[in-house]
């Protein structure tokens, strides 16, 4: 996901390099206390049990909307133009 965000940001001109810098937990803590926990506590999962019961997702997955999310965040940071978007803030 991070690589995709970096590529989109580079293609859109929001950044000058798509290089990703890895940070140690100590470096992260200097930026944000408990940052290593917050950044490392997300999880990706699939609702396998629900799918076996017939449930089907109604919305696109995160990767399908990731470019739109990057563009919107750039706009909020003042780095890009507002585009036609389904995302509202």
PAGU-300262 format. One record per atom (N, C-alpha, C): atom name; residue in one letter; x, y, z; residue number from 0. Coordinates in pm, 1 decimal, m for minus. Layout:
<pt a="CA" r="A" x="X" y="Y" z="Z" k="NUM"/>
...
! end
This chain:
<pt a="N" r="X" x="82.6" y="m118.0" z="0.0" k="0"/>
<pt a="CA" r="X" x="0.0" y="0.0" z="0.0" k="0"/>
<pt a="C" r="X" x="87.9" y="125.6" z="0.0" k="0"/>
<pt a="N" r="X" x="192.4" y="124.6" z="77.8" k="1"/>
<pt a="CA" r="X" x="281.1" y="239.7" z="86.1" k="1"/>
<pt a="C" r="X" x="347.7" y="267.1" z="m48.6" k="1"/>
<pt a="N" r="X" x="389.1" y="162.2" z="m117.3" k="2"/>
<pt a="CA" r="X" x="451.6" y="179.0" z="m248.4" k="2"/>
<pt a="C" r="X" x="353.3" y="241.2" z="m347.4" k="2"/>
<pt a="N" r="X" x="228.0" y="196.8" z="m344.3" k="3"/>
<pt a="CA" r="X" x="126.7" y="251.4" z="m434.2" k="3"/>
<pt a="C" r="X" x="103.0" y="399.5" z="m404.7" k="3"/>
<pt a="N" r="X" x="91.9" y="433.9" z="m278.4" k="4"/>
<pt a="CA" r="X" x="71.3" y="573.7" z="m238.9" k="4"/>
<pt a="C" r="X" x="189.2" y="658.9" z="m287.4" k="4"/>
<pt a="N" r="X" x="310.8" y="607.8" z="m271.4" k="5"/>
<pt a="CA" r="X" x="429.4" y="681.6" z="m316.2" k="5"/>
<pt a="C" r="X" x="428.4" y="699.6" z="m467.7" k="5"/>
<pt a="N" r="X" x="390.1" y="596.3" z="m542.9" k="6"/>
<pt a="CA" r="X" x="385.4" y="604.4" z="m689.6" k="6"/>
<pt a="C" r="X" x="281.5" y="706.3" z="m735.5" k="6"/>
<pt a="N" r="X" x="162.2" y="700.8" z="m678.0" k="7"/>
<pt a="CA" r="X" x="56.2" y="795.8" z="m714.1" k="7"/>
<pt a="C" r="X" x="100.6" y="937.9" z="m680.7" k="7"/>
<pt a="N" r="X" x="161.4" y="955.2" z="m565.1" k="8"/>
<pt a="CA" r="X" x="207.6" y="1088.1" z="m522.9" k="8"/>
<pt a="C" r="X" x="313.4" y="1142.4" z="m617.9" k="8"/>
<pt a="N" r="X" x="403.1" y="1055.6" z="m664.6" k="9"/>
<pt a="CA" r="X" x="505.3" y="1097.5" z="m760.0" k="9"/>
<pt a="C" r="X" x="443.1" y="1131.8" z="m895.2" k="9"/>
<pt a="N" r="X" x="354.9" y="1047.4" z="m944.5" k="10"/>
<pt a="CA" r="X" x="289.8" y="1070.4" z="m1073.9" k="10"/>
<pt a="C" r="X" x="209.0" y="1199.7" z="m1074.2" k="10"/>
<pt a="N" r="X" x="148.5" y="1231.3" z="m963.5" k="11"/>
<pt a="CA" r="X" x="66.2" y="1352.6" z="m952.6" k="11"/>
<pt a="C" r="X" x="148.4" y="1477.2" z="m921.3" k="11"/>
<pt a="N" r="X" x="276.8" y="1458.9" z="m893.1" k="12"/>
<pt a="CA" r="X" x="362.9" y="1572.2" z="m864.8" k="12"/>
<pt a="C" r="X" x="357.2" y="1621.8" z="m721.4" k="12"/>
<pt a="N" r="X" x="303.1" y="1542.1" z="m631.5" k="13"/>
<pt a="CA" r="X" x="295.2" y="1583.1" z="m490.8" k="13"/>
<pt a="C" r="X" x="430.0" y="1567.6" z="m421.2" k="13"/>
<pt a="N" r="X" x="512.8" y="1476.5" z="m470.5" k="14"/>
<pt a="CA" r="X" x="645.3" y="1451.6" z="m414.5" k="14"/>
<pt a="C" r="X" x="745.5" y="1443.4" z="m530.2" k="14"/>
<pt a="N" r="X" x="873.1" y="1451.6" z="m499.4" k="15"/>
<pt a="CA" r="X" x="975.3" y="1446.2" z="m604.1" k="15"/>
<pt a="C" r="X" x="1042.7" y="1309.9" z="m613.4" k="15"/>
<pt a="N" r="X" x="1009.3" y="1219.0" z="m523.3" k="16"/>
<pt a="CA" r="X" x="1067.5" y="1084.6" z="m524.7" k="16"/>
<pt a="C" r="X" x="966.1" y="986.9" z="m466.5" k="16"/>
<pt a="N" r="X" x="967.2" y="865.6" z="m518.1" k="17"/>
<pt a="CA" r="X" x="878.7" y="762.8" z="m461.7" k="17"/>
<pt a="C" r="X" x="953.9" y="673.8" z="m362.9" k="17"/>
<pt a="N" r="X" x="1073.7" y="719.2" z="m323.9" k="18"/>
<pt a="CA" r="X" x="1153.2" y="643.1" z="m227.9" k="18"/>
<pt a="C" r="X" x="1080.3" y="638.7" z="m93.3" k="18"/>
<pt a="N" r="X" x="1081.8" y="523.0" z="m33.1" k="19"/>
<pt a="CA" r="X" x="1014.7" y="503.9" z="95.7" k="19"/>
<pt a="C" r="X" x="1122.3" y="488.7" z="202.7" k="19"/>
<pt a="N" r="X" x="1111.5" y="568.6" z="306.3" k="20"/>
<pt a="CA" r="X" x="1208.2" y="563.7" z="415.6" k="20"/>
<pt a="C" r="X" x="1150.6" y="478.9" z="528.5" k="20"/>
<pt a="N" r="X" x="1225.1" y="377.5" z="567.9" k="21"/>
<pt a="CA" r="X" x="1183.3" y="294.7" z="680.8" k="21"/>
<pt a="C" r="X" x="1234.4" y="357.7" z="808.4" k="21"/>
<pt a="N" r="X" x="1148.5" y="360.9" z="908.9" k="22"/>
<pt a="CA" r="X" x="1185.0" y="420.0" z="1037.1" k="22"/>
<pt a="C" r="X" x="1184.5" y="314.6" z="1146.0" k="22"/>
<pt a="N" r="X" x="1275.5" y="329.2" z="1239.4" k="23"/>
<pt a="CA" r="X" x="1278.8" y="240.2" z="1355.4" k="23"/>
<pt a="C" r="X" x="1171.5" y="285.7" z="1454.1" k="23"/>
<pt a="N" r="X" x="1133.1" y="199.2" z="1547.7" k="24"/>
<pt a="CA" r="X" x="1037.0" y="241.6" z="1649.5" k="24"/>
<pt a="C" r="X" x="1081.5" y="366.3" z="1725.9" k="24"/>
<pt a="N" r="X" x="1211.7" y="379.8" z="1752.4" k="25"/>
<pt a="CA" r="X" x="1261.7" y="498.5" z="1822.1" k="25"/>
<pt a="C" r="X" x="1245.8" y="624.5" z="1737.2" k="25"/>
<pt a="N" r="X" x="1272.0" y="613.3" z="1607.1" k="26"/>
<pt a="CA" r="X" x="1255.0" y="727.9" z="1517.0" k="26"/>
<pt a="C" r="X" x="1107.8" y="767.7" z="1507.4" k="26"/>
<pt a="N" r="X" x="1022.0" y="668.8" z="1503.5" k="27"/>
<pt a="CA" r="X" x="877.8" y="694.8" z="1497.4" k="27"/>
<pt a="C" r="X" x="831.6" y="764.9" z="1624.5" k="27"/>
<pt a="N" r="X" x="881.5" y="720.7" z="1740.0" k="28"/>
<pt a="CA" r="X" x="841.6" y="779.5" z="1868.1" k="28"/>
<pt a="C" r="X" x="878.6" y="928.1" z="1876.4" k="28"/>
<pt a="N" r="X" x="985.1" y="969.0" z="1806.6" k="29"/>
<pt a="CA" r="X" x="1022.1" y="1110.8" z="1804.7" k="29"/>
<pt a="C" r="X" x="919.9" y="1194.4" z="1727.1" k="29"/>
<pt a="N" r="X" x="854.8" y="1132.3" z="1630.8" k="30"/>
<pt a="CA" r="X" x="754.4" y="1200.4" z="1549.6" k="30"/>
<pt a="C" r="X" x="619.2" y="1199.8" z="1619.6" k="30"/>
<pt a="N" r="X" x="583.6" y="1084.1" z="1674.6" k="31"/>
<pt a="CA" r="X" x="452.8" y="1067.2" z="1736.7" k="31"/>
<pt a="C" r="X" x="463.7" y="966.0" z="1850.4" k="31"/>
<pt a="N" r="X" x="443.3" y="1009.2" z="1975.2" k="32"/>
<pt a="CA" r="X" x="445.2" y="912.1" z="2085.2" k="32"/>
<pt a="C" r="X" x="343.3" y="801.9" z="2056.8" k="32"/>
<pt a="N" r="X" x="376.2" y="681.4" z="2083.5" k="33"/>
<pt a="CA" r="X" x="294.1" y="563.5" z="2056.5" k="33"/>
<pt a="C" r="X" x="272.2" y="542.6" z="1906.6" k="33"/>
<pt a="N" r="X" x="351.8" y="611.6" z="1824.1" k="34"/>
<pt a="CA" r="X" x="337.5" y="601.1" z="1679.4" k="34"/>
<pt a="C" r="X" x="365.1" y="461.2" z="1626.9" k="34"/>
<pt a="N" r="X" x="466.4" y="395.5" z="1681.0" k="35"/>
<pt a="CA" r="X" x="498.2" y="259.8" z="1635.0" k="35"/>
<pt a="C" r="X" x="379.6" y="167.3" z="1659.0" k="35"/>
<pt a="N" r="X" x="312.5" y="183.9" z="1771.1" k="36"/>
<pt a="CA" r="X" x="194.3" y="103.3" z="1799.2" k="36"/>
<pt a="C" r="X" x="81.0" y="140.4" z="1703.8" k="36"/>
<pt a="N" r="X" x="56.8" y="270.5" z="1687.6" k="37"/>
<pt a="CA" r="X" x="m54.1" y="315.4" z="1602.8" k="37"/>
<pt a="C" r="X" x="m32.7" y="274.7" z="1457.9" k="37"/>
<pt a="N" r="X" x="89.5" y="292.5" z="1405.9" k="38"/>
<pt a="CA" r="X" x="115.7" y="259.9" z="1266.3" k="38"/>
<pt a="C" r="X" x="123.2" y="110.3" z="1244.0" k="38"/>
<pt a="N" r="X" x="157.8" y="36.5" z="1345.7" k="39"/>
<pt a="CA" r="X" x="173.2" y="m108.3" z="1328.9" k="39"/>
<pt a="C" r="X" x="53.7" y="m189.0" z="1374.5" k="39"/>
<pt a="N" r="X" x="m52.6" y="m124.4" z="1418.2" k="40"/>
<pt a="CA" r="X" x="m165.4" y="m199.6" z="1473.1" k="40"/>
<pt a="C" r="X" x="m280.6" y="m217.2" z="1375.5" k="40"/>
<pt a="N" r="X" x="m266.1" y="m167.4" z="1253.0" k="41"/>
<pt a="CA" r="X" x="m372.8" y="m187.0" z="1155.6" k="41"/>
<pt a="C" r="X" x="m370.1" y="m333.0" z="1108.1" k="41"/>
<pt a="N" r="X" x="m479.2" y="m377.6" z="1053.1" k="42"/>
<pt a="CA" r="X" x="m485.6" y="m515.6" z="1005.0" k="42"/>
<pt a="C" r="X" x="m571.0" y="m523.2" z="879.7" k="42"/>
<pt a="N" r="X" x="m534.6" y="m614.1" z="793.9" k="43"/>
<pt a="CA" r="X" x="m614.5" y="m641.4" z="674.5" k="43"/>
<pt a="C" r="X" x="m681.5" y="m776.7" z="699.9" k="43"/>
<pt a="N" r="X" x="m806.7" y="m786.5" z="668.8" k="44"/>
<pt a="CA" r="X" x="m874.9" y="m913.0" z="689.8" k="44"/>
<pt a="C" r="X" x="m980.6" y="m934.3" z="582.3" k="44"/>
<pt a="N" r="X" x="m1031.2" y="m1053.5" z="575.4" k="45"/>
<pt a="CA" r="X" x="m1137.0" y="m1089.7" z="481.6" k="45"/>
<pt a="C" r="X" x="m1246.9" y="m1158.3" z="560.6" k="45"/>
<pt a="N" r="X" x="m1369.1" y="m1124.9" z="532.2" k="46"/>
<pt a="CA" r="X" x="m1482.7" y="m1179.9" z="606.5" k="46"/>
<pt a="C" r="X" x="m1520.8" y="m1317.8" z="549.7" k="46"/>
<pt a="N" r="X" x="m1431.6" y="m1413.8" z="568.4" k="47"/>
<pt a="CA" r="X" x="m1453.5" y="m1547.7" z="511.8" k="47"/>
<pt a="C" r="X" x="m1579.0" y="m1615.0" z="567.7" k="47"/>
<pt a="N" r="X" x="m1600.2" y="m1606.3" z="697.3" k="48"/>
<pt a="CA" r="X" x="m1720.3" y="m1669.8" z="755.8" k="48"/>
<pt a="C" r="X" x="m1847.7" y="m1610.0" z="698.9" k="48"/>
<pt a="N" r="X" x="m1849.7" y="m1477.1" z="688.3" k="49"/>
<pt a="CA" r="X" x="m1968.4" y="m1410.4" z="634.2" k="49"/>
<pt a="C" r="X" x="m1989.4" y="m1445.6" z="487.0" k="49"/>
<pt a="N" r="X" x="m1882.8" y="m1456.1" z="413.1" k="50"/>
<pt a="CA" r="X" x="m1894.2" y="m1493.7" z="271.4" k="50"/>
<pt a="C" r="X" x="m1951.9" y="m1633.9" z="257.8" k="50"/>
<pt a="N" r="X" x="m1910.6" y="m1724.4" z="346.2" k="51"/>
<pt a="CA" r="X" x="m1966.5" y="m1862.1" z="341.9" k="51"/>
<pt a="C" r="X" x="m2115.5" y="m1863.3" z="373.5" k="51"/>
<pt a="N" r="X" x="m2160.8" y="m1761.6" z="446.8" k="52"/>
<pt a="CA" r="X" x="m2303.6" y="m1750.8" z="478.1" k="52"/>
<pt a="C" r="X" x="m2381.2" y="m1674.8" z="370.3" k="52"/>
<pt a="N" r="X" x="m2310.7" y="m1632.4" z="264.0" k="53"/>
<pt a="CA" r="X" x="m2377.1" y="m1565.3" z="153.7" k="53"/>
<pt a="C" r="X" x="m2360.5" y="m1414.6" z="148.4" k="53"/>
<pt a="N" r="X" x="m2290.8" y="m1356.7" z="246.0" k="54"/>
<pt a="CA" r="X" x="m2270.7" y="m1212.4" z="246.0" k="54"/>
<pt a="C" r="X" x="m2177.8" y="m1172.6" z="132.2" k="54"/>
<pt a="N" r="X" x="m2209.1" y="m1060.3" z="68.7" k="55"/>
<pt a="CA" r="X" x="m2123.1" y="m1006.1" z="m36.1" k="55"/>
<pt a="C" r="X" x="m2099.0" y="m858.2" z="m5.7" k="55"/>
<pt a="N" r="X" x="m1975.1" y="m813.5" z="m18.5" k="56"/>
<pt a="CA" r="X" x="m1946.9" y="m671.3" z="6.5" k="56"/>
<pt a="C" r="X" x="m2018.4" y="m583.4" z="m95.0" k="56"/>
<pt a="N" r="X" x="m2063.8" y="m466.3" z="m49.1" k="57"/>
<pt a="CA" r="X" x="m2135.9" y="m373.0" z="m135.9" k="57"/>
<pt a="C" r="X" x="m2048.7" y="m259.2" z="m184.0" k="57"/>
<pt a="N" r="X" x="m1935.6" y="m237.7" z="m120.2" k="58"/>
<pt a="CA" r="X" x="m1850.1" y="m124.6" z="m152.2" k="58"/>
<pt a="C" r="X" x="m1716.0" y="m174.9" z="m205.3" k="58"/>
<pt a="N" r="X" x="m1645.2" y="m91.3" z="m279.6" k="59"/>
<pt a="CA" r="X" x="m1514.7" y="m133.6" z="m331.8" k="59"/>
<pt a="C" r="X" x="m1413.5" y="m152.1" z="m219.4" k="59"/>
<pt a="N" r="X" x="m1312.4" y="m232.1" z="m246.8" k="60"/>
<pt a="CA" r="X" x="m1208.0" y="m251.7" z="m146.0" k="60"/>
<pt a="C" r="X" x="m1116.4" y="m129.4" z="m140.3" k="60"/>
<pt a="N" r="X" x="m1031.3" y="m125.6" z="m42.0" k="61"/>
<pt a="CA" r="X" x="m946.2" y="m8.4" z="m17.0" k="61"/>
<pt a="C" r="X" x="m853.6" y="20.2" z="m134.6" k="61"/>
<pt a="N" r="X" x="m805.6" y="m83.6" z="m202.4" k="62"/>
<pt a="CA" r="X" x="m713.0" y="m61.7" z="m313.1" k="62"/>
<pt a="C" r="X" x="m782.2" y="1.4" z="m433.7" k="62"/>
<pt a="N" r="X" x="m910.9" y="m22.0" z="m448.5" k="63"/>
<pt a="CA" r="X" x="m985.7" y="36.5" z="m560.2" k="63"/>
<pt a="C" r="X" x="m1005.5" y="186.4" z="m544.5" k="63"/>
<pt a="N" r="X" x="m1000.7" y="234.3" z="m422.8" k="64"/>
<pt a="CA" r="X" x="m1025.3" y="376.6" z="m397.2" k="64"/>
<pt a="C" r="X" x="m901.2" y="450.3" z="m345.2" k="64"/>
<pt a="N" r="X" x="m788.8" y="381.5" z="m343.1" k="65"/>
<pt a="CA" r="X" x="m669.0" y="439.8" z="m282.6" k="65"/>
<pt a="C" r="X" x="m618.7" y="562.7" z="m357.3" k="65"/>
<pt a="N" r="X" x="m619.6" y="560.9" z="m490.7" k="66"/>
<pt a="CA" r="X" x="m572.3" y="678.2" z="m564.9" k="66"/>
<pt a="C" r="X" x="m659.5" y="799.7" z="m535.7" k="66"/>
<pt a="N" r="X" x="m789.9" y="779.9" z="m531.4" k="67"/>
<pt a="CA" r="X" x="m881.1" y="890.4" z="m500.1" k="67"/>
<pt a="C" r="X" x="m853.7" y="945.0" z="m359.8" k="67"/>
<pt a="N" r="X" x="m821.8" y="856.1" z="m267.1" k="68"/>
<pt a="CA" r="X" x="m790.9" y="897.4" z="m130.4" k="68"/>
<pt a="C" r="X" x="m662.6" y="980.8" z="m127.1" k="68"/>
<pt a="N" r="X" x="m561.2" y="938.8" z="m202.4" k="69"/>
<pt a="CA" r="X" x="m435.5" y="1015.0" z="m208.5" k="69"/>
<pt a="C" r="X" x="m461.1" y="1155.2" z="m263.2" k="69"/>
<pt a="N" r="X" x="m537.6" y="1164.1" z="m370.7" k="70"/>
<pt a="CA" r="X" x="m568.2" y="1293.8" z="m431.9" k="70"/>
<pt a="C" r="X" x="m642.7" y="1382.8" z="m332.5" k="70"/>
<pt a="N" r="X" x="m737.7" y="1324.8" z="m261.3" k="71"/>
<pt a="CA" r="X" x="m814.7" y="1403.7" z="m164.6" k="71"/>
<pt a="C" r="X" x="m726.7" y="1453.2" z="m49.9" k="71"/>
<pt a="N" r="X" x="m640.0" y="1366.0" z="0.6" k="72"/>
<pt a="CA" r="X" x="m551.0" y="1406.8" z="109.8" k="72"/>
<pt a="C" r="X" x="m455.1" y="1516.2" z="64.1" k="72"/>
<pt a="N" r="X" x="m406.8" y="1507.3" z="m59.5" k="73"/>
<pt a="CA" r="X" x="m320.0" y="1612.4" z="m113.4" k="73"/>
<pt a="C" r="X" x="m395.2" y="1744.7" z="m118.6" k="73"/>
<pt a="N" r="X" x="m520.7" y="1740.7" z="m158.7" k="74"/>
<pt a="CA" r="X" x="m603.2" y="1862.0" z="m161.3" k="74"/>
<pt a="C" r="X" x="m616.3" y="1921.2" z="m21.3" k="74"/>
<pt a="N" r="X" x="m643.8" y="1836.0" z="77.5" k="75"/>
<pt a="CA" r="X" x="m658.5" y="1883.7" z="215.7" k="75"/>
<pt a="C" r="X" x="m529.1" y="1945.4" z="267.8" k="75"/>
<pt a="N" r="X" x="m415.8" y="1896.7" z="217.6" k="76"/>
<pt a="CA" r="X" x="m285.6" y="1950.5" z="258.8" k="76"/>
<pt a="C" r="X" x="m243.2" y="2070.4" z="174.8" k="76"/>
<pt a="N" r="X" x="m328.7" y="2109.7" z="79.9" k="77"/>
<pt a="CA" r="X" x="m297.3" y="2224.6" z="m4.0" k="77"/>
<pt a="C" r="X" x="m196.6" y="2194.2" z="m113.3" k="77"/>
<pt a="N" r="X" x="m180.5" y="2066.9" z="m148.1" k="78"/>
<pt a="CA" r="X" x="m80.8" y="2027.6" z="m248.5" k="78"/>
<pt a="C" r="X" x="m142.2" y="1990.1" z="m382.1" k="78"/>
<pt a="N" r="X" x="m272.7" y="1991.1" z="m392.7" k="79"/>
<pt a="CA" r="X" x="m334.6" y="1951.4" z="m518.2" k="79"/>
<pt a="C" r="X" x="m469.8" y="2017.6" z="m535.3" k="79"/>
<pt a="N" r="X" x="m520.3" y="2009.4" z="m656.2" k="80"/>
<pt a="CA" r="X" x="m650.8" y="2067.9" z="m686.6" k="80"/>
<pt a="C" r="X" x="m761.4" y="1971.3" z="m647.0" k="80"/>
<pt a="N" r="X" x="m875.7" y="2026.6" z="m610.1" k="81"/>
<pt a="CA" r="X" x="m992.2" y="1943.2" z="m580.9" k="81"/>
<pt a="C" r="X" x="m1041.8" y="1885.0" z="m713.8" k="81"/>
<pt a="N" r="X" x="m1060.2" y="1757.0" z="m717.3" k="82"/>
<pt a="CA" r="X" x="m1110.4" y="1690.9" z="m837.4" k="82"/>
<pt a="C" r="X" x="m1247.5" y="1635.7" z="m806.5" k="82"/>
<pt a="N" r="X" x="m1317.4" y="1595.9" z="m910.6" k="83"/>
<pt a="CA" r="X" x="m1447.1" y="1531.1" z="m887.9" k="83"/>
<pt a="C" r="X" x="m1421.1" y="1409.0" z="m800.4" k="83"/>
<pt a="N" r="X" x="m1479.5" y="1407.2" z="m687.1" k="84"/>
<pt a="CA" r="X" x="m1449.8" y="1302.1" z="m590.2" k="84"/>
<pt a="C" r="X" x="m1575.1" y="1265.0" z="m513.6" k="84"/>
<pt a="N" r="X" x="m1582.8" y="1140.1" z="m474.4" k="85"/>
<pt a="CA" r="X" x="m1693.0" y="1093.8" z="m390.6" k="85"/>
<pt a="C" r="X" x="m1658.9" y="1113.5" z="m243.2" k="85"/>
<pt a="N" r="X" x="m1533.5" y="1150.3" z="m217.2" k="86"/>
<pt a="CA" r="X" x="m1487.4" y="1168.3" z="m80.1" k="86"/>
<pt a="C" r="X" x="m1522.9" y="1308.5" z="m33.8" k="86"/>
<pt a="N" r="X" x="m1579.3" y="1317.8" z="84.5" k="87"/>
<pt a="CA" r="X" x="m1606.1" y="1449.2" z="142.3" k="87"/>
<pt a="C" r="X" x="m1538.7" y="1458.2" z="276.9" k="87"/>
<pt a="N" r="X" x="m1511.5" y="1578.4" z="317.4" k="88"/>
<pt a="CA" r="X" x="m1444.0" y="1596.2" z="446.3" k="88"/>
<pt a="C" r="X" x="m1533.3" y="1676.9" z="537.9" k="88"/>
! end
